[in-house]
Amino acid sequence: MATYRIRHCERLSGEISIHAAKNAVLPLMCASLLTKEPVTIERVPELTDVHTLLEILSDCGVSVRRDGDRNAPDSTLTLWAEEPQSPTSGDLLSRMRASVLVMGPLLARTGYARVALPGGCAIGQRPIDLHLKGMEALGAQVQLTPGSVTLQGTLRGGSVYLDFPSVGATENIILAAALARGTTRIENAAKEPEIVDLCTFLNEMGAAISGAGTGAIVIEGREALHGCVYRPIPDRIEAGTILCASAMTEGSVLLRGVRPDHMRALLFKLSETGVTLRESPAGLRLSGRASQPVQVRTLAYPGFPTDMQAPMMALALRLRGTSVFLETVFENRFMHAREMARLGAGIRIEDRIALVNGGRVLSGTDVTSTDLRGGAAMMLAGLAAEGETVLHDPCGHIARGYEDLPSMLNHLGAHITVEGFPEG
Ligand code: UD1
C-alpha cells in the first residue's frame, strides 16, 4: 500500500534518462525458458512486475542471478533454465497478465505446459483465446479447466491469422514456434517495437525469425537455441509519461536514451497541442506551451498506444477546449476519468469515448490509482491540481510498471513524497 502526496508543480525542467522497457523485458525473461544455456539481460528495471515474473520463473525451475546493486539503473539479470517445468503456484500467475508468456516456451521446450489463467490490470476482459488458437495451430492439444489451461504435444510449424494483432498472442506464438519443427507464419501479427526486440533477441539465441515489425512474421523452427547477452529497448511509455508531465507544466525536459522512432504517434499528438519537440544526439527535448485540445484514437502500433491514453488525458485536463479520446483496444480503460473528476475535471464518458473539457481549475484531494497507467496519470493530474493531491495506490499499480516515477518527476522539479511501500 503506497500513498503519494503530490504538490502542485509550476514547471518541470531538466534532463533524465529513460529505463529499459517493461514490456520488452518481460517477454525476454520468458524466452530464457527456451534454452538450457544462461541468458543475460542488461539494464533490467526495478519493477514489481519483474520481481513477480522472477518468482514465477524460479517456480518453473529457472536459476536467477541479479548482478550489481538492485537499485542501480544497470542491474543485469542472468536466467538459466536447465530443466524447466510448469509453475506450481497459480497465485503468482494470476497477479500479472504477462505471466501467460511462460506457456509458449514451456510447451515448445518440454511438450507440456500447465498455467493458471493470468491476471493483471482490470482494464478489460483480456482473454487468451488468440494465444490458444496459435498453440493449436502449432499442433498443441489444449484443455481448459476452471482457472487454468493445460497444453501438450510436439510442436510443428503452422499458419495462424490473429483476429486482432494482440501483442501477447504474437509473442507467445513466436516463442513456441522458435523450437517447433518446420515453418510458422503469423498473419496480422502485432508490430510493436517490443515484438521486434523479442525477435532480435531470439535471433541472437540462434532462432530464425523474419518479418518482425510487419504484419507477417515467419519463424523457421530450430532444434535448440543458445544463450546470449542482450540490452533491451528503452521504455516508450515511461518516456511518453514524462513528456506529458512536462507538457502539462509548460516545462522544458530532455529525455536521454529514448527511441523517438518508437513514439511517432504520441509525438505527433503532443505537437498538435502546441509544444515543441526537438530530436538531437543528446536526446529528445520537449518545451513550450501545450494549449490546443486533441483527438486521440488508441490503436495497435504504429497507432496511438492505449498505454498512453491515460497520461495523455491528464495532459488534456490542461488544454482549453474539448479533447476527444476513443479507446478501441481495451473496453474498460477510462477508470482514471472518475478519479480525475474528483479533482474537478470535466469528463464525460460515452461507452468507449471520453470527452474532456479541459482548462478547468483542479483542486487537490484524495484520489485512488485504478490501474498501472491510470495511476501514473493521476500522479500527473496531481501536479496540475492546486494544493496537495493524495494518491492512494493500495494495489501498488504504479510500481508494477514504473521504476520510481516520483523520483523521476522530483528530479525534474516536482514535489512528491511516498508513504508506505510502492509495491503494494
Ligand atoms: C500488451 C502490453 C500492454 C498493452 C497492450 C496493448 C505487455 C506486457 N503488455 O498487453 O501494456 O496495453 O499490449 O498494447 O506487453 N485479446 C483477445 N484475445 C487474446 C489476446 C488479446 O481478445 O487472446 C484482446 C484484449 O482483450 C485486448 C486486445 O486484444 O482488447 C489487446 O490485447 P493484447 O495486445 O494482447 O495486450 P497484452 O499483450 O495483454
Residues whose N, C-alpha, C, O or C-beta is under 5 A from the ligand:
A	BS01	UD1	N23 R97 A98 Q125 R126 P127 I128 D129 L130 H131 F164 P165 S166 V167 G168 A169 T306 D307 V329 F330
